[in-house]
Amino acid sequence: MQTVKTLQMLRTALAQLRGGSGARIALVPTMGALHEGHLTLVRRARAEADHVVASIFVNPKQFGPNEDLDAYPRQLAADAAMLEAEGVALLWAPDVTAMYPPGFATNVSVAGVSEGLCGAARPGHFDGVATVVLKLFNQVAPDMAFFGEKDFQQLAVIRAMARDLDLTAPHVEAIIGVPTVREADGLAMSSRNRYLSPEERAAAAVLPRALADAAQTITDGLQPVWLAKAVVEDELQIAGFRLDYIEVVDAETLAPIEALADRPARILVAARIGGTRLIDNMAINPAV
C-alpha cells in the first residue's frame, strides 16, 4: 500500500492505479481511529472495484468549538497497517494545510436534509462534512464511494449533494451505504466508544436494544410513533443517558413523520452518556 500526503503525489499515484485500462476505483473516506466498521466498508469496496483508496483526515470543519477535535484519536501508523492488511492500494492522508490551503474560503451547504437532528445539535457540522467530501470526490474521482449507515444523516447529506451538484455518473458512479456494524451486545461500532468508562459502556447497550424494540413495535403497528419514542426516551434516561433527540423520519428526505406510509422510514437517536455522544438508527420497515 502506498501512502501519500500531497495532492500531486495523490494524482500521480491515482494515474498509476488506473493505468491504461481504466481500472475502477472505490473510495472509503475516514477520519482514522479505525475499527471493524471501517474495515467492513473496505471489504465491500474491494469486492466491487479494482482498487480501493482510503482517506484518513480529521476534518476540523465538522467539529464545533466545544467538541472533541483535539482529543479525537489519531493513530496513523496503526490505521495504515490495518488498511494494508485489508488490501487497500492507496492511503490519502493529507494534513490540514494540504486539504485547506491558506486562503481557502469555500463552504458547501446542503439545505433540508442537513437541518434538524444532528444538524440542529451541531451547527455547521454538515457544512464541514459536505465540503470535505466534495473535495475528496474531486481529488480522487472515484467510480464509487462507501459510507456507513450509522451516520445516516451524513449519508443523506452526501447523496443530496451529489445529486444536486451532478456528481453522480460519470463522476461518482454510486454512493453506497453499508449497514451498521455492531458489537456483540448491539452497540454500534464507533471511534468514540473508546471514551466510555466500563460502567458507561455497559449501560450503552440499552441504546440499540431500546431502538430496535421501538422500530419493531412501530413496524408491527403495536404502538404509535409518539408512544414508541416516549418509551425509548424513558429507557435511555433510566440508563443514565441525556437525550439530544429521538425522531422517526422519511428515509430519503429525513422529514419527521408521525405515522408510517408507503415509504421507507428510519428511527434515529442521539444521546449522551457521561461525556460521550452516541448516535444510532434503525430501519422501521424492511423496505429500507
C-alpha positions as CSV (number, residue, x, y, z in Angstrom):
1,M,0.0,0.0,0.0
2,Q,1.3,3.5,-0.9
3,T,0.7,6.4,1.5
4,V,0.6,9.9,0.0
5,K,0.3,13.2,1.7
6,T,0.3,15.8,-1.1
7,L,-2.2,16.4,-3.8
8,Q,0.4,16.0,-6.5
9,M,1.5,12.6,-5.1
10,L,-2.1,11.6,-5.0
11,R,-2.7,12.4,-8.6
12,T,0.4,10.6,-9.7
13,A,-0.5,7.5,-7.7
14,L,-4.1,7.5,-9.0
15,A,-2.8,7.7,-12.6
16,Q,-0.6,4.7,-12.0
17,L,-3.6,2.8,-10.4
18,R,-5.9,3.5,-13.3
19,G,-3.3,2.7,-15.9
20,G,-4.5,2.5,-19.5
21,S,-7.2,0.0,-18.8
22,G,-9.5,2.4,-16.8
23,A,-9.4,0.4,-13.6
24,R,-12.4,1.0,-11.3
25,I,-11.5,2.8,-8.1
26,A,-13.5,2.8,-4.8
27,L,-13.1,5.5,-2.1
28,V,-13.6,4.9,1.6
29,P,-13.3,8.2,3.4
30,T,-12.5,8.0,7.1
31,M,-11.2,10.1,10.0
32,G,-9.0,7.3,11.2
33,A,-9.2,5.6,14.6
34,L,-10.3,2.6,12.5
35,H,-12.4,-0.3,13.8
36,E,-14.3,-3.2,12.3
37,G,-17.0,-0.9,10.9
38,H,-14.4,0.9,8.7
39,L,-12.9,-2.4,7.6
40,T,-16.3,-3.7,6.6
41,L,-16.5,-0.7,4.2
42,V,-13.1,-1.6,2.8
43,R,-14.1,-5.2,2.2
44,R,-17.3,-4.1,0.4
45,A,-15.2,-1.7,-1.7
46,R,-12.7,-4.4,-2.6
47,A,-15.5,-6.7,-3.7
48,E,-16.8,-4.1,-6.2
49,A,-13.8,-2.2,-7.5
50,D,-10.3,-3.0,-8.9
51,H,-8.6,-0.8,-6.4
52,V,-9.5,0.8,-3.0
53,V,-8.4,4.2,-2.0
54,A,-8.9,5.1,1.7
55,S,-8.5,8.5,3.1
56,I,-7.7,9.5,6.7
57,F,-8.3,13.1,7.6
58,V,-9.6,14.5,10.9
59,N,-11.6,17.3,9.4
60,P,-11.6,20.4,11.6
61,K,-14.5,22.0,9.7
62,Q,-17.0,19.4,11.0
63,F,-16.1,20.0,14.7
64,G,-17.8,22.7,16.8
65,P,-15.9,24.9,19.2
66,N,-16.8,22.8,22.2
67,E,-16.3,19.4,20.5
68,D,-13.5,16.9,20.7
69,L,-11.2,17.9,17.8
70,D,-8.1,18.0,19.9
71,A,-8.9,14.8,21.7
72,Y,-10.0,12.9,18.7
73,P,-7.8,9.8,18.4
74,R,-5.0,9.9,15.8
75,Q,-3.1,6.7,15.1
76,L,-2.0,6.9,11.5
77,A,0.6,4.1,11.7
78,A,-1.8,1.6,13.3
79,D,-4.6,2.6,10.9
80,A,-2.3,2.3,7.9
81,A,-1.3,-1.2,8.9
82,M,-4.9,-2.2,9.2
83,L,-5.7,-0.9,5.8
84,E,-2.7,-2.5,4.2
85,A,-3.8,-5.9,5.7
86,E,-7.2,-5.4,4.1
87,G,-5.7,-4.9,0.6
88,V,-6.1,-1.1,0.3
89,A,-4.0,0.1,-2.6
90,L,-3.6,3.7,-1.7
91,L,-3.9,5.8,1.5
92,W,-4.6,9.5,1.1
93,A,-3.5,11.1,4.4
94,P,-3.3,14.9,3.9
95,D,-2.7,17.3,6.8
96,V,-4.9,20.3,7.3
97,T,-2.8,22.6,5.1
98,A,-2.9,20.2,2.2
99,M,-6.7,20.0,2.4
100,Y,-7.4,23.6,3.3
101,P,-4.5,25.7,1.9
102,P,-4.1,29.3,3.1
103,G,-6.9,31.5,1.8
104,F,-9.4,28.6,1.5
105,A,-12.8,30.3,1.6
106,T,-15.4,27.9,0.1
107,N,-18.2,26.3,2.1
108,V,-20.7,23.7,0.9
109,S,-24.1,23.8,2.5
110,V,-26.9,21.3,1.8
111,A,-30.2,22.6,3.0
112,G,-33.1,20.3,4.0
113,V,-31.5,17.0,5.0
114,S,-28.8,18.8,7.0
115,E,-31.3,20.6,9.2
116,G,-32.7,19.2,12.4
117,L,-31.4,16.0,14.1
118,C,-27.6,16.3,14.4
119,G,-27.7,19.4,12.3
120,A,-29.6,21.2,15.0
121,A,-27.3,19.9,17.8
122,R,-24.1,20.6,15.9
123,P,-24.4,23.8,13.9
124,G,-22.1,23.8,10.8
125,H,-21.2,20.2,11.2
126,F,-22.8,19.0,7.9
127,D,-21.3,22.0,6.0
128,G,-17.9,20.7,7.1
129,V,-18.9,17.2,6.0
130,A,-20.2,18.3,2.6
131,T,-17.2,20.5,2.0
132,V,-14.6,17.8,2.7
133,V,-16.4,15.0,0.9
134,L,-16.8,17.2,-2.2
135,K,-13.1,17.9,-2.1
136,L,-12.3,14.1,-1.7
137,F,-14.6,13.3,-4.7
138,N,-12.8,15.9,-6.8
139,Q,-9.3,14.8,-5.6
140,V,-9.8,11.1,-6.1
141,A,-12.5,11.0,-8.8
142,P,-13.7,7.6,-7.6
143,D,-16.1,5.3,-9.5
144,M,-17.9,4.6,-6.2
145,A,-17.7,5.7,-2.6
146,F,-18.7,3.8,0.6
147,F,-20.2,5.2,3.8
148,G,-21.6,3.6,6.9
149,E,-25.3,3.8,7.6
150,K,-24.6,4.6,11.3
151,D,-24.2,8.2,10.3
152,F,-27.5,8.1,8.4
153,Q,-28.0,11.9,8.2
154,Q,-24.4,12.3,6.9
155,L,-25.2,9.7,4.2
156,A,-28.4,11.6,3.2
157,V,-26.4,14.9,3.0
158,I,-23.8,13.4,0.8
159,R,-26.3,11.8,-1.5
160,A,-28.2,15.1,-1.8
161,M,-25.1,17.0,-2.5
162,A,-24.0,14.5,-5.2
163,R,-27.4,14.7,-6.8
164,D,-27.7,18.5,-6.7
165,L,-24.1,19.1,-8.0
166,D,-24.2,16.4,-10.7
167,L,-21.5,14.4,-9.0
168,T,-23.1,11.1,-9.9
169,A,-22.2,9.2,-13.1
170,P,-19.9,9.7,-14.8
171,H,-18.1,11.4,-11.9
172,V,-19.1,9.1,-8.9
173,E,-21.0,6.2,-10.2
174,A,-22.5,5.2,-6.9
175,I,-22.6,6.3,-3.3
176,I,-23.1,3.1,-1.3
177,G,-24.4,2.9,2.2
178,V,-23.2,-0.1,4.2
179,P,-25.3,-1.4,7.2
180,T,-24.0,-0.5,10.7
181,V,-21.6,-2.9,12.2
182,R,-22.3,-3.7,15.9
183,E,-20.6,-5.1,18.9
184,A,-21.9,-8.4,20.4
185,D,-24.3,-6.5,22.6
186,G,-25.7,-4.4,19.7
187,L,-23.9,-1.2,20.3
188,A,-22.9,0.5,17.0
189,M,-19.2,0.5,16.5
190,S,-17.8,4.0,16.8
191,S,-14.4,5.6,17.4
192,R,-16.0,7.4,20.3
193,N,-16.9,4.2,22.1
194,R,-13.3,4.2,23.5
195,Y,-14.3,7.3,25.5
196,L,-16.8,5.3,27.6
197,S,-15.9,4.1,31.1
198,P,-16.6,0.4,31.9
199,E,-19.8,1.4,33.6
200,E,-20.9,3.7,30.7
201,R,-20.1,1.0,28.2
202,A,-22.3,-1.5,30.0
203,A,-25.2,1.0,30.2
204,A,-24.7,2.0,26.5
205,A,-26.1,-1.4,25.4
206,V,-29.5,-0.1,26.3
207,L,-29.4,2.3,23.4
208,P,-29.6,-0.3,20.5
209,R,-32.0,-2.5,22.4
210,A,-34.5,0.3,23.0
211,L,-34.1,1.5,19.4
212,A,-34.7,-2.0,18.0
213,D,-37.7,-2.5,20.2
214,A,-39.2,0.8,19.1
215,A,-38.6,0.1,15.4
216,Q,-40.3,-3.3,15.7
217,T,-43.3,-2.1,17.6
218,I,-43.9,0.7,15.1
219,T,-43.4,-1.7,12.1
220,D,-45.8,-4.2,13.6
221,G,-48.4,-1.4,14.4
222,L,-48.3,-2.2,18.1
223,Q,-47.5,1.4,19.1
224,P,-48.0,4.8,17.5
225,V,-44.8,6.7,16.7
226,W,-45.2,9.2,19.6
227,L,-45.6,6.4,22.2
228,A,-42.6,4.4,20.9
229,K,-40.4,7.4,21.0
230,A,-41.6,8.2,24.6
231,V,-40.7,4.6,25.7
232,V,-37.2,4.9,24.2
233,E,-36.7,8.2,26.0
234,D,-37.7,6.8,29.3
235,E,-35.5,3.7,28.9
236,L,-32.5,5.9,28.0
237,Q,-33.0,8.2,30.9
238,I,-33.2,5.3,33.3
239,A,-29.9,4.0,31.9
240,G,-28.2,7.4,32.5
241,F,-28.4,8.9,29.1
242,R,-29.3,12.6,28.3
243,L,-31.3,12.6,25.1
244,D,-30.4,15.0,22.3
245,Y,-33.2,13.8,20.1
246,I,-35.2,10.8,19.0
247,E,-37.1,11.1,15.7
248,V,-38.9,8.9,13.2
249,V,-38.2,10.3,9.7
250,D,-38.7,9.6,6.0
251,A,-35.6,7.7,5.0
252,E,-34.9,9.9,2.0
253,T,-35.9,13.4,3.0
254,L,-35.4,13.0,6.7
255,A,-38.6,14.9,7.3
256,P,-40.3,13.8,10.6
257,I,-43.3,11.6,10.3
258,E,-46.0,10.7,12.8
259,A,-47.3,7.6,11.1
260,L,-46.0,5.0,8.6
261,A,-46.9,5.5,5.0
262,D,-45.8,3.6,1.9
263,R,-42.2,5.0,2.0
264,P,-39.2,3.7,3.9
265,A,-38.6,5.2,7.3
266,R,-35.9,5.3,10.0
267,I,-35.8,5.9,13.7
268,L,-32.8,8.0,14.7
269,V,-31.4,8.9,18.1
270,A,-28.6,10.8,19.6
271,A,-27.9,10.7,23.3
272,R,-25.1,11.4,25.7
273,I,-23.8,9.2,28.5
274,G,-21.0,10.7,30.6
275,G,-19.1,13.0,28.3
276,T,-19.7,10.9,25.1
277,R,-22.4,11.5,22.5
278,L,-23.6,8.4,20.7
279,I,-25.8,8.1,17.6
280,D,-27.7,5.2,16.1
281,N,-30.5,4.5,13.8
282,M,-32.6,1.5,12.5
283,A,-35.0,0.8,9.7
284,I,-38.7,0.9,10.6
285,N,-39.7,-1.4,7.8
286,P,-38.0,-4.0,5.7
287,A,-38.0,-1.7,2.6
288,V,-35.1,0.4,3.8
